[in-house]
Amino acid sequence: MPRRSVSILVLPLLLFVPCSLAGGAEKEAEPLLGFTAESAAGQRELEASLDSMVSTANLRSWMERLAARPHHVGSPWGKANAEYMAELFRSWGYETRIEEFQVLFPT
């Protein structure tokens, strides 16, 4: 089996989907797993602040761009997607790099 060079960008937030704000009062009453009652209020404020920054138009345009062509392991479009996402993260102030791994990929 041939070895292929693979560009991989780890994107833990790539498929971030904001929570619905409907029923917010009901969610406030629910306990927040992993937080004390005092710290849960601060965590909820932080999450609400982050949710308010999410633009559905941005999510749509990013998904359309990333899914426009087949992007299997080692493909030119896969590399283009990695470079696109790396540039987005850089524009947001993150230190970003694309790492390359040699993997077996049967074609």
C-alpha positions in Angstrom: 0.0 0.0 0.0 1.4 3.4 -0.9 2.1 6.0 1.8 0.6 9.4 1.3 1.4 12.7 2.8 -1.6 14.0 4.8 -2.2 17.6 5.9 -4.2 17.6 9.1 -5.5 20.5 11.1 -7.1 19.7 14.4 -10.2 21.8 14.7 -12.0 21.2 18.0 -14.5 24.0 17.2 -15.1 23.3 13.6 -18.6 22.0 14.0 -19.6 24.2 16.8 -23.4 24.5 16.9 -24.8 27.2 19.2 -27.4 26.2 21.8 -30.9 27.4 21.3 -31.8 30.3 23.6 -35.5 29.3 23.7 -36.5 28.2 27.2 -33.5 30.0 28.8 -35.3 30.4 32.1 -35.9 26.7 32.3 -32.2 26.0 31.6 -31.2 28.4 34.3 -32.9 26.2 36.9 -31.2 23.0 35.7 -28.0 22.1 37.5 -24.8 22.4 35.5 -22.8 19.2 35.7 -19.2 19.9 36.9 -19.9 23.3 38.4 -20.8 24.5 41.8 -24.0 26.6 42.1 -21.9 29.7 42.4 -19.7 29.1 39.4 -22.6 27.8 37.2 -24.0 31.4 36.9 -20.6 32.7 35.7 -20.3 29.8 33.2 -23.8 30.4 31.9 -22.9 34.1 31.3 -19.8 33.2 29.5 -21.6 30.7 27.3 -24.4 33.3 26.5 -21.7 35.8 25.6 -20.0 33.3 23.2 -23.4 32.3 21.7 -24.1 35.9 20.9 -20.9 36.1 18.8 -21.9 33.2 16.6 -23.2 34.2 13.2 -25.4 31.7 11.3 -24.3 33.4 8.1 -20.7 32.6 8.9 -21.4 29.0 9.9 -23.3 28.6 6.6 -20.5 30.1 4.4 -17.8 28.1 6.2 -19.7 24.8 5.7 -20.5 25.6 2.1 -16.8 26.3 1.5 -15.5 23.2 3.3 -18.0 20.8 1.7 -17.9 22.2 -1.9 -15.7 19.4 -3.2 -14.6 15.9 -2.1 -11.9 16.2 0.5 -10.7 12.7 1.4 -7.4 12.1 3.1 -4.5 13.4 1.1 -6.7 15.2 -1.5 -5.9 18.6 -2.9 -9.2 19.9 -1.5 -8.5 18.4 1.9 -5.2 20.4 2.0 -7.0 23.6 0.7 -9.6 23.1 3.5 -6.8 22.8 6.1 -5.2 26.0 4.9 -8.5 27.8 4.8 -9.3 26.8 8.4 -5.7 27.7 9.6 -6.1 31.1 8.1 -9.5 31.6 9.8 -8.0 30.7 13.1 -5.0 33.0 12.5 -7.4 35.9 11.8 -9.1 35.2 15.1 -5.7 35.5 16.9 -4.8 31.9 17.4 -1.3 30.5 16.8 -2.0 27.9 14.2 0.1 25.3 12.3 -0.7 22.5 10.0 1.0 19.2 10.8 1.8 16.6 8.3 1.7 12.9 9.0 2.6 9.9 6.9 -0.3 7.4 7.0 -1.4 4.4 5.0 -4.5 5.2 3.0 -5.7 2.5 0.6 -7.0 3.8 -2.7 
